[in-house]
């Protein structure tokens, strides 16, 4: 319930649904109105998703900010294990990611769907500014997802040379680590036609 709600009142399921859909659609005024009326669970589940999850994955930063300011729990996870940080990284809005991190209740290396961390989701969706921010905040670039791929594999698939250099500079990833298909980062870069990345990896000792 919101801070203004009667602690003895039963949250309205209808109001929860309305809050969920308004958050998904980015309708900030409706979100504000519903919360002002009280008797609503700000963490209402639409399936296994909360309103702030929907706002984050759909890029509604203003709604995320408002919900967080009113006490939305960003540490909750959906049925896949994804939390709000995962969804913000999928959308790629850096300011939303910064906001969620500032609350300091979400483990930056928490695992979500297919064992993906937030930084892996950011890399999969090519949000390199988010990747750099999370790495600076302690994201573990050596962790692998359900496909056996770490951040180096993903950066090589996308051909993002700056991120490849960043990861290599940390000296925590085995440059010849293989994914579940037996491919190294250099194999992936070669298959996707990123010759500059291949050359860099070979110069750093890739087989």
Backbone as a ProteinNet text record, in pm:
[ID]
protein_1_A
[PRIMARY]
XXXXXXXXXXXXXXXXXXXXXXXXXXXXXXXXXXXXXXXXXXXXXXXXXXXXXXXXXXXXXXXXXXXXXXXXXXXXXXXXXXXXXXXXXXXXXXXXXXXXXXXXXXXXXXXXXXXXXXXXXXXXXXXXXXXXXXXXXXXXXXXXXXXXXXXXXXXXXXXXXXXXXXXXXXXXXXXXXXXXXXXXXXXXXXXXXXXXXXXXXXXXXXX
[TERTIARY]
83.5	0	87.5	31.6	105.3	116.4	201.8	223.4	97.8	7.8	-111.1	-229.1	-214.1	-325.2	-350.9	-475	-512.5	-448.9	-362.1	-292.2	-386.5	-509.6	-604.8	-698.1	-687.5	-775.4	-722	-812.7	-774.1	-747.8	-628.5	-599.5	-699.6	-737.6	-834	-765.5	-816.3	-758.6	-781	-896.8	-926.4	-829.5	-802.3	-707.7	-567.4	-532.2	-402.4	-388	-492.2	-488.9	-476.5	-552.8	-546	-406.4	-345.1	-209.3	-111	-128.1	-40.6	-45.5	-166.1	-179.8	-139.3	-166.3	-124.5	27.8	92	238.6	295.6	234.6	279	267.9	160.9	134.1	204	268.7	338	246.4	129	30.7	55.4	146.2	189.3	75.2	-8.2	-116.8	-213.4	-243.5	-331.9	-264.6	-135.9	-60.4	-68.4	-45.8	-52.3	-191.2	-293.8	-431.1	-464.4	-427.1	-458.5	-389.8	-264.1	-190.7	-242.9	-287	-342	-471.7	-546.7	-674.2	-653.7	-535.7	-502.7	-568.5	-551.9	-609.2	-566.1	-438.3	-384.8	-245.9	-217	-84.8	7.3	107	197.2	278.2	287.6	358.9	262.7	142.6	43.3	105.3	70	125.8	25.9	70.1	-4.3	61.3	5.8	82	189.2	315.3	425	497.8	446.6	511.2	448.1	531.4	481.2	471.5	398.6	388.6	524	617	745.7	827.5	809.3	874.7	826	693.8	635.7	683	685.8	730.9	875.9	959.6	1102	1126.5	1064.2	1091.6	1033.6	933.9	872.9	927	1030.2	1100.1	1030.2	945	872.6	946.3	1053.6	1139.4	1064.9	976.9	905.7	816.2	756.2	671.1	757.3	870.4	961.8	1004.3	1045.6	1091.1	981.2	859	749.2	717.4	710.3	678.9	785.6	911	1019.7	1010.5	978.6	966.2	852.5	753.9	640.5	654.7	771.9	800.3	790.3	784.8	782	906.1	889.6	999.1	1071	1190.5	1264.7	1341.7	1338.4	1409.9	1324.8	1195.8	1108.5	1145.3	1117.8	1147.2	1019	1018.7	904.1	930.5	845.3	856.1	983.2	1046.8	1172.6	1293.7	1269.6	1379.5	1432.4	1369.7	1414.4	1363	1448.8	1406	1401.9	1372.5	1357.2	1486.7	1601.6	1729.2	1746	1709.3	1715.5	1631	1509.6	1419.5	1468.7	1524.8	1579.6	1696.3	1774.5	1888.1	1841.7	1731.2	1674.9	1629.4	1562.7	1518.7	1636.9	1732.7	1855.7	1860	1764.3	1769.2	1866.5	1977.2	2083.7	2038.8	1959.5	1915.8	1827	1744.2	1661.4	1749	1849.3	1943.6	2013.6	2057.6	2123.9	2030.9	1905.3	1808	1791.8	1774.7	1755.2	1878.3	1994.9	2118.3	2133.1	2083	2098.2	2017	1911.9	1829.9	1909.1	2004.1	2101.2	2037.1	1938.1	1877.6	1884.4	1935	1942.1	2087.8	2117.9	2252.3	2278.8	2382.4	2412	2439.8	2477.7	2507.2	2395.5	2278.3	2167.5	2131.2	2090.7	2059.9	1910.8	1880	1741.7	1717.1	1637.2	1601.4	1726.3	1731.3	1846	1977.2	1968.1	2085.5	2156.8	2086.8	2149.6	2153.1	2267.6	2278.8	2233.1	2220.4	2176.4	2272.6	2403.1	2499.5	2496.5	2465.9	2450.7	2329.7	2219.3	2101.5	2133.3	2206.3	2242.9	2326.1	2420	2504.6	2425	2335.9	2253.9	2170.6	2130.1	2045.9	2125.4	2257.8	2348.4	2342.6	2322.7	2321.6	2457	2555.4	2693.3	2722.2	2647.8	2667.2	2622.7	2517.5	2470.3	2572.1	2627.8	2730.8	2846.9	2897.3	3010.9	2975.9	2856	2813.3	2809.4	2750.8	2738.3	2873.9	2961.5	3096.3	3165.7	3147.4	3206.4	3147.3	3023.2	2954.8	2974.3	3064	3098.6	3035.7	2974.2	2919.7	3032.2	3009.3	3109.8	3105.8	3206.7	3208.2	3243.3	3283	3322.3	3205.8	3094	2979.5	2923.2	2871.9	2817.4	2667.1	2597.6	2453.3	2424.1	2298.3	2259	2317.2	2367.7	2433.1	2583.3	2629.4	2772.1	2850.5	2783.2	2850.6	2868.2	2988.7	3016.5	3009	3041.1	3028.1	3121.3	3237	3330.3	3270.7	3208.2	3142.8	3039.3	2959.2	2851.5	2905.4	3006.9	3065.6	3128.7	3185.7	3246.7	3141.1	3029.2	2920.9	2870	2861.7	2813.1	2922.9	3047.3	3157.8	3189.7	3160.3	3183.1	3323.5	3413.2	3556.2	3588.3	3521.1	3549.4	3519	3407.7	3372.4	3466	3504.8	3601.4	3730.7	3777.7	3900.6	3882.5	3766	3738.1	3744.4	3679.8	3676.5	3817.3	3892.2	4027.4	4117.1	4094.2	4178.3	4160.5	4049.4	4020.8	4091.1	4133.6	4210.3	4138.3	4007.4	3932.2	3861.3	3866.5	3797.7	3900	3881.1	3965.8	3933.9	4029	4006.3	3968.9	4005.5	3975.6	3861.5	3783.8	3668.5	3569.3	3510.6	3418	3274.1	3182.6	3041.3	2989.9	2859.7	2803.3	2816.3	2839.8	2861.1	3008.5	3094	3236.6	3308.5	3243.1	3303.7	3372.7	3488.8	3556.9	3508.2	3547.8	3512.7	3566.2	3688.3	3747	3668.1	3622.4	3539.3	3413.7	3351.9	3227.7	3253.2	3357.2	3389.8	3417.9	3489.3	3519.9	3393.1	3307	3184.1	3092.5	3097.9	3012.2	3082.7	3203.2	3271.1	3334.9	3370.2	3429.9	3581.9	3648.6	3790.2	3876.8	3842.1	3922.6	3920.2	3805.8	3795.1	3878.9	3871.8	3952.2	4100	4143.6	4285	4327.6	4241.8	4272.3	4284.5	4190.3	4191.3	4315.5	4350.9	4469.5	4595	4598.8	4714.7	4725	4610.4	4608.1	4617.7	4640.5	4664	4551	4449.6	4341.1	4394.3	4346	4386.8	4321
-119.1	0	124.8	236.2	361	416.3	515.5	574.3	641.7	687.3	760	668.3	539.4	447.7	412.1	373.3	321.6	184.7	166.1	38	-78.2	-47.4	-153.1	-183.2	-103.7	-123.2	-234.8	-303.2	-407.3	-344	-363.6	-303.5	-348.6	-256.6	-285.8	-354	-473	-543.8	-465.4	-401	-322.2	-205.3	-139.4	-28.1	-77.8	-196.2	-254.4	-279.8	-333.6	-358.8	-228	-128.4	1.8	61.7	48.1	99	24.2	-104.9	-188.3	-143.5	-129	-92.9	51.1	140.2	279	290.1	210.5	209.4	152	45.8	-14.8	83.9	164	257.4	391.5	412.8	538.7	654.8	624.7	728.1	778.2	873.8	920.1	984.3	1061.5	1128.6	1028.3	921.8	819	745.5	719.6	655.3	740.9	870.8	961.6	962.1	964.6	969.7	843.8	727.3	601	592.7	632.9	627.1	730.1	845.1	947.6	901.9	818.6	769.7	664.7	604.6	507.9	373.1	285	150.2	73.1	87.5	14.6	-36.1	-157.6	-215.7	-168.8	-88.4	-35	-145	-261.3	-376.7	-483.6	-440.4	-531.6	-613.8	-740.5	-828.8	-846.8	-813.3	-846.6	-970.8	-1088.1	-1210.9	-1212.6	-1206.5	-1199.3	-1065.6	-973.8	-844.7	-738.9	-647.1	-533.7	-410.6	-307.3	-185.4	-124.1	-122	-58.7	-140.7	-272	-354.2	-315.8	-303.1	-266.6	-128.9	-34.5	99.5	98.7	19.9	15.4	-46	-159.8	-229.1	-153.5	-69.5	7.4	149.6	178.9	306.2	427.8	407.3	520.3	566.2	641.9	680.9	762.1	852.7	936.3	853	747.9	660.2	579.6	529.7	455.5	544.2	666.1	758.2	782.9	802.9	831.3	709.8	593.1	472.2	443.2	460.1	437.8	538.3	662.3	765	735.6	658	622.3	485.7	424.8	301.9	172.8	177.9	54.3	-28.1	-157.3	-247.2	-293.6	-240	-273.3	-403.7	-465	-590.9	-713.1	-692.9	-804.6	-861.5	-989.2	-1053.9	-1114.4	-1130.6	-1196.6	-1346.9	-1417.9	-1564.4	-1612.2	-1525.8	-1560.9	-1525.7	-1458.7	-1415.9	-1278.1	-1208.9	-1073.9	-971.2	-877.7	-765.1	-638.2	-525.5	-400.8	-360.7	-391.6	-357.3	-432.1	-559.1	-633.2	-564	-525.1	-464.5	-328	-250.9	-121.6	-139	-244.9	-271.7	-322.2	-393.3	-436.2	-314.7	-219.9	-97.5	-7.3	2.1	74.7	220.6	266.6	405.8	418.5	485.1	492.3	560.1	665.7	737.7	650.7	567.1	474.7	372.3	322.7	227.9	292.2	415.7	487	503.3	534.7	551.3	422.1	312.6	184.4	146.6	170.7	141.4	228.7	352.4	444.8	402.1	324.5	275.4	175.2	109.2	21.5	-99	-158.6	-280.5	-397.2	-371.7	-475.7	-513.3	-641	-690.9	-675.8	-602	-577.3	-706.6	-812.1	-940.4	-1043.4	-999.2	-1093.1	-1156.7	-1282.8	-1359.5	-1353.5	-1336.9	-1337.8	-1450.5	-1423	-1523	-1577.1	-1709.2	-1778	-1744.2	-1716.6	-1684.9	-1557.2	-1469.9	-1346.4	-1242	-1174	-1060.1	-934.8	-825.8	-700.1	-654.3	-666.4	-620	-707.2	-834.2	-921.5	-878	-844.7	-796.6	-667	-577.5	-451.7	-477.5	-570.1	-601.9	-669.7	-761.2	-829.4	-729.6	-620.2	-521.5	-398.4	-409.7	-310.1	-174.4	-175.7	-50.9	-34.9	10.6	7.1	108.8	220.9	316.3	255.3	174	104.6	-1	-72.1	-172.2	-107.4	3	69.9	116.5	169.4	215.8	100.3	-11.5	-125.5	-188.1	-194.3	-246	-157.4	-26.7	66.9	49.2	-3.5	-24.5	-166.5	-241.6	-372	-491.2	-472.6	-586.9	-684.2	-811.5	-915.9	-958.6	-920.6	-947.1	-1091.7	-1168.9	-1308	-1406.1	-1360.5	-1449.7	-1491.3	-1613.5	-1663.8	-1686.7	-1677.2	-1700.5	-1846.6	-1875.8	-2013.3	-2070.7	-1983.9	-2028.7	-2043.9	-2022.4	-2032.5	-1912.6	-1801.1	-1683	-1575.7	-1518.8	-1406.2	-1276	-1166.3	-1036.3	-1022.4	-1087.9	-1080.3	-1146.6	-1261.9	-1326.5	-1233.3	-1169.1	-1084	-959.8	-897.7	-779.3	-813.4	-933.2	-976.4	-1005.9	-1060.5	-1086	-955.5	-852	-721.7	-638.9	-681.5	-609.2	-477.3	-466.3	-339.6	-336.5	-278.3	-282.6	-216.3	-105.3	-34.1	-121.3	-191.6	-277.9	-397.8	-451.7	-562.2	-517.9	-398.7	-346.9	-329.2	-278.7	-258.9	-391.1	-492.1	-623.1	-682.3	-674.9	-730	-657.5	-526.9	-448.7	-490.9	-558	-598.4	-728.3	-804.7	-928.1	-1027.3	-1041.4	-1137.2	-1242.1	-1227.5	-1320.4	-1400.8	-1530.8	-1616.9	-1587.7	-1533.2	-1491.7	-1608.8	-1729.3	-1848.3	-1932.2	-1872.6	-1943.9	-1977.1	-2096.2	-2141.7	-2139.8	-2104.4	-2109.6	-2252.1	-2269.8	-2405.2	-2469.6	-2387.2	-2439.1	-2460.6	-2440.8	-2461.2	-2345.5	-2229.7	-2114.4	-2023	-1974.5	-1871	-1734.5	-1629.8	-1494	-1464.1	-1510.4	-1486.9	-1559.7	-1681.3	-1755.2	-1675	-1622.2	-1546.9	-1420.3	-1346.9	-1224	-1254	-1363	-1400.8	-1438	-1517	-1560.8	-1443.5	-1338	-1221.3	-1112.6	-1140.6	-1048.8	-927.4	-938.2	-824.3	-842.8	-813.9	-844.9	-766	-639.9	-560	-622	-675.1	-741.2	-868.6	-944.5	-1066.9	-1033.8	-932	-893.9	-854.6	-781.4	-741.7	-863.6	-954.7	-1074.3	-1157.6	-1173.8	-1254.1	-1186.9	-1054	-980.7	-996.7	-1031.4	-1049	-1195.6	-1283.9	-1423.2	-1519.2	-1472.8	-1564.9	-1670	-1792.8	-1901.6	-1887.3
0	0	0	-38.8	-40.7	100.4	112.6	243.6	297.9	207.8	249.9	279	255.2	268	413.7	440.8	571.7	587.7	686.8	700.4	728.7	770.6	801.4	683.3	577.8	462.4	373.9	304.8	211	74.8	18.7	-111.7	-217.2	-302.3	-407.5	-524.6	-562.4	-677.2	-805.8	-817.3	-937.5	-949.3	-836.8	-838.4	-872.6	-822.2	-854.5	-1003.5	-1063.3	-1208.2	-1284.8	-1241.5	-1309.3	-1298.7	-1182	-1162	-1251.8	-1260.8	-1343.6	-1489.7	-1542.8	-1684.2	-1711.5	-1617.8	-1635.5	-1635.9	-1552.1	-1547.5	-1676.2	-1723.9	-1850.3	-1966	-1964	-2074.4	-2056.1	-1942.1	-1919.6	-1886.4	-1833	-1800.7	-1658.4	-1645.6	-1513.7	-1435.8	-1501.8	-1430.5	-1369.2	-1442.6	-1388.1	-1272.8	-1286	-1178.1	-1052.2	-1066.8	-952.1	-889.7	-974.5	-923.2	-844.1	-898.6	-830.8	-695.7	-691.1	-565	-464.9	-515.1	-426.1	-360.6	-431.9	-378.9	-270.7	-265.6	-161.7	-182.8	-83.6	-87.9	-211.9	-248.1	-362.3	-326.1	-368.4	-346.6	-459.1	-425.3	-527.3	-594.6	-529.2	-585.8	-637.8	-676.6	-732.6	-845.6	-850.4	-953.8	-1067.7	-1187.6	-1308.6	-1365.3	-1332.1	-1354	-1247.6	-1290.3	-1192.8	-1200.5	-1283.1	-1302.6	-1212.8	-1163	-1085.4	-1175.8	-1131.7	-1212.9	-1248.3	-1152.7	-1180.5	-1280.5	-1282.6	-1384.6	-1524	-1538.2	-1667.4	-1711.6	-1618.1	-1653	-1699.2	-1632.6	-1666.3	-1802.9	-1831.1	-1956.8	-2076.2	-2051.3	-2159.6	-2170.1	-2091.5	-2107.9	-2050.5	-1950.4	-1890.8	-1764.4	-1787	-1675.4	-1569.5	-1613.5	-1517.2	-1425.4	-1480.5	-1400.2	-1302.6	-1350.5	-1262.4	-1145.3	-1176.5	-1072	-969	-1016.9	-924.4	-838.2	-900.5	-823.7	-718.9	-756.9	-661.7	-546.6	-579.5	-475.5	-379.5	-424.5	-340	-275	-291.4	-218.6	-295.7	-428.1	-506.5	-476.6	-460.6	-424.5	-550.9	-575.1	-696	-682.9	-564.7	-544.9	-580.6	-603.4	-637.3	-774.2	-793.5	-922	-979.3	-1112.5	-1175.2	-1183.4	-1252.6	-1256.7	-1325.4	-1404.6	-1469.7	-1384.2	-1272.2	-1186.6	-1218.6	-1314.8	-1350.2	-1250.8	-1212.4	-1130.3	-1215.6	-1151.2	-1226	-1295.5	-1235.1	-1298.3	-1430.3	-1432.6	-1558.6	-1665.3	-1628	-1726	-1771.5	-1681	-1719.5	-1816	-1797.6	-1886.7	-2023	-2025.4	-2152.9	-2232.8	-2164.3	-2232	-2265.2	-2173.4	-2201.9	-2163.4	-2080.7	-2037.5	-1920.2	-1944	-1844.5	-1716.2	-1727.5	-1607.7	-1519.6	-1582.1	-1504.5	-1433.6	-1503.5	-1442.8	-1322.9	-1339.8	-1230.7	-1110.9	-1138.7	-1030.8	-951.2	-1020.7	-953.3	-872.5	-929.3	-856.7	-732.5	-740.9	-628.2	-506.8	-529.7	-418.4	-335	-400.7	-333	-263.3	-328.4	-272.9	-372.1	-491.2	-593.8	-618.3	-609.5	-638.4	-788	-823.3	-964.1	-1039.9	-968	-1032.9	-1015.3	-975.6	-958.7	-1092.3	-1085.3	-1205.7	-1237.1	-1364.2	-1409.2	-1508.4	-1608.4	-1708.4	-1777	-1792.1	-1853.9	-1782.4	-1653.2	-1569.7	-1613.6	-1682.1	-1729.2	-1618.2	-1608.4	-1517.7	-1591.8	-1516.9	-1578	-1687	-1662.1	-1761.8	-1887.1	-1871.5	-1988	-2070.1	-2002.2	-2074.6	-2149	-2084.7	-2149.9	-2275.3	-2265.8	-2381	-2492.6	-2454.9	-2555.2	-2635.1	-2571.9	-2638.9	-2684	-2680.6	-2736.8	-2666.8	-2538.4	-2462.1	-2393.9	-2471.2	-2424.7	-2315.3	-2313.3	-2204.2	-2071.4	-2076.8	-1956.7	-1913.6	-2011	-1980.5	-1905.5	-1957.3	-1894.3	-1753.5	-1736.6	-1604.1	-1504.3	-1544.2	-1453.6	-1422.1	-1519.8	-1494.8	-1392.3	-1405	-1309.5	-1170.1	-1165.4	-1037.6	-983.3	-1043.8	-989.4	-1057.5	-1174.5	-1246.7	-1281	-1256.9	-1279.4	-1425.7	-1501.8	-1645.4	-1677.1	-1575.3	-1599.1	-1584.5	-1529.6	-1512.4	-1647.3	-1654.7	-1780.9	-1767.4	-1879.7	-1880.7	-1912.9	-1939.3	-1965.7	-2093.3	-2180.6	-2304.4	-2284.9	-2161.7	-2135.5	-2183.6	-2206.8	-2261	-2154.7	-2153.4	-2064.9	-2145	-2078.9	-2144.2	-2263.7	-2259.3	-2371.2	-2495.6	-2477.8	-2591.8	-2655	-2571	-2621.4	-2690.6	-2632.6	-2694.4	-2828.5	-2837.9	-2963.9	-3069.6	-3027.9	-3123.7	-3183.8	-3099.4	-3146.6	-3211.3	-3195.9	-3258.3	-3192.7	-3062.2	-2993.5	-2933.8	-3010.3	-2978.6	-2844.8	-2814.1	-2689.4	-2567.8	-2572.5	-2459.8	-2451.1	-2564.9	-2565.9	-2498.1	-2532	-2470.9	-2320	-2279.5	-2137.4	-2062.4	-2116.5	-2050.2	-2040.6	-2148.8	-2148.6	-2049	-2031.6	-1940.7	-1795.5	-1765.8	-1627.9	-1588.9	-1688.5	-1664.1	-1572.5	-1590.6	-1508.7	-1594.2	-1725	-1814.7	-1893.3	-1897.1	-1979.3	-2125.2	-2198.2	-2336	-2425.2	-2383.4	-2463.5	-2405.7	-2313.8	-2257.6	-2368.5	-2359.1	-2462.2	-2411.4	-2501.2	-2465.9	-2481.8	-2466.9	-2473.3	-2610.5	-2712.8	-2848.6	-2879.6	-2778.5	-2796.9	-2862.1	-2872.3	-2937.9	-2837.6	-2877.3	-2800.4	-2848.3	-2777.8	-2819.1	-2958.9	-2987.6	-3119.4	-3228.8	-3199.1	-3294.9	-3328.9	-3225.1	-3244.6	-3326.1	-3291	-3364	-3511	-3536.6	-3675	-3750.5	-3687.4	-3753.4	-3788.1	-3705.9	-3729.7	-3810.2	-3856.6	-3946.5	-3881.9	-3753.2	-3683.5	-3678.1	-3790	-3803.4	-3706.1	-3680.5	-3587.3	-3447.4	-3410.4	-3280.6	-3279.1	-3388	-3398.1	-3383.8	-3455.1	-3450.5	-3308.9	-3240.5	-3103.7	-3013.6	-3025.1	-2940.7	-2966.1	-3090	-3125	-3066.1	-3072.2	-3018.5	-2865.7	-2804	-2657.5	-2617.6	-2713.5	-2680.8	-2712	-2785.6	-2823	-2919.9	-2903.7	-2991.6	-3127.9
[MASK]
+++++++++++++++++++++++++++++++++++++++++++++++++++++++++++++++++++++++++++++++++++++++++++++++++++++++++++++++++++++++++++++++++++++++++++++++++++++++++++++++++++++++++++++++++++++++++++++++++++++++++++++++

